[in-house]
């Protein structure tokens, strides 16, 4: 029995050594694994923190850019509204000044259509009656409203057709329109034309920002 123990003693010692080595390697491997896992987690957390900070910075930049864009849009809108109000005010003031001119000219119509002088040294006398035919008045009105004449135009040639004989005869009658009537009509129409021109100018100014 003692011999058998002596025979197994080196083997047992050898196995013990191997077991110790394996256990040591296992402990070393476990420690390395734990160290690696901890280091990996730390590195991952650091990377996540860096990415989170970068994302927060980018989000902040985008938010600031959006805020700046919104402020600029509001400022541009306010500037356009101010420009529109200025143009509207200028248009209203110009039309009001045209009305003042119209009122002034209408106040002079009676004075310049009732009396006249043959020379600067002559005494004033009644203005001779001027005959304006109905044809004169018709042509005057049609010139102010060309659209009313278009249906009478030839569709093929584009030229107006001659009026019927009865119409031509009626055109030669006295319209009973006097110089004052013609002048009043001209003054009113002139104000309308001037207002249209300044309104068109304001529209052009609005759409082109004065670049034309």
Secondary structure, 3 states (H helix, E strand, C coil): CHHHHHHHHHHHHHHHHHHHHHHHHHHHHHHHHHHHHHHHHHHHHHHHHHHHHHHHHHHHHHHHHHHHHHHHHHHHHHHHHHHHHHHHHHHHHHHHHHHHHHHHHHHHHHHHHHEECCCCCCCCEECCCCCCEHHHHHHHHHHHCCHHHHCCECCCCCCECCCCHHHHHHCCCECCCCHHHHHHHHHHHHHHHHHHHHHHHHHHHHHHCCCC
